């Protein structure tokens, strides 16, 4: 039978925390710990059942992780808002007008209060309960962080646990259901179903790995192009200090020449960093170049041809010592216009890389969930075969299993 799926969240949390104590070793209440210590060989069926239980724990943690992460982000958002509200109330309380004695000298027919009456906050009719306090939110955040850490730790074992279980089953079991159903229509049904399930798992595994590789490349490219955009903007900001057309001629003449040269030099360094990061972005995108649309390819090729070294060219123009055919001022204006155009194209390209990265991350998550679903269906076949053959060498943990009694591990 399949294990019961409906459990209290607190119980599942404890189960996941307890999983770490027996993912690599048997539980202390199983009766096999002393046997392992004395190097006695364990029953193969027991080991197989333990591998199945380990996989079930990791699989449950994986499904729970996304829910816990969303709860954690929601709690962080509520806590930020609560802190802002508390800070605003603190400031408003500190700026209230001090009470005066003026109301005491008014007519007795109009009684007044010396202290100002605080404004009443009308409760939101749409809310059914009082919002949690700041202390409650902080305690909830701490509990969620602990739970997410335990859930993530157990979920990270999913692939390892499944591979261990599949390897043992593929190598043959003490009571193999394949040999029990080797003849007749029942054997043909099991064989066909098993082959289809294995093929589905293999196909979805390949799709997931390909999606994971694509996402990793896009994430690296996204980080690189964001850095390039940041560095290029720093170079532009520095050049605006010395080359801005809004500056008067008097400011340009009076400005310290040594300081101006240092500003040009620093801008050139930022431009060089931007070029290095852009080159890394292109290198990361090469294996996934087919993802780029026509417009993105044109922008990318234009940026590769133009480069991001306009600040370096400006520094060489100002301090390179070369004789110019036209005035320096005109050359600087041309270079600044070119820099603005490059920055616009770089921004558009960075926005596309960011959007593409988010899309790839979503696809990776979908392919992983699809693969895990196929794995569960394959394991369900193994469990069903155990039930049909009545060998029970791979038994779904019942309510008396140590998985659902974690307190035995913590005594």
Secondary structure by P-SEA (a helix, b strand, c coil): ccccccccaaaaaaaaaacccccccccccccaaaaaaacccccaaaaaaaaaaaaaaaaaaaaaaaaaaaaaaaaaaaaaaaaaaaaaaaaaaaaccccccccccccccbbbbcccccbbbbcccccccccccaaaaaaaaaaaaaaaaaaaaaaaaaaaaaaaaaaaaaacccccccccccccaaaaaaaaaaaaaaaaaaaaaaaaaaaaaaaaaaaaaaaaaaaaaaaaaaaaaaaaacccccccaaaaaaccaaaaaaaaaaaaaaaaaaaaaaaaaaaaaccccccccaaaaaaaaaaaaaccaaaaaaaaaacccccccccaaaaaaaaaaaaaaaaaaaaaaaaaaaaaaaaaaaaaaaaaaaaaaaaaaaaaaaaaaaaaacccccccccccccccccccccc
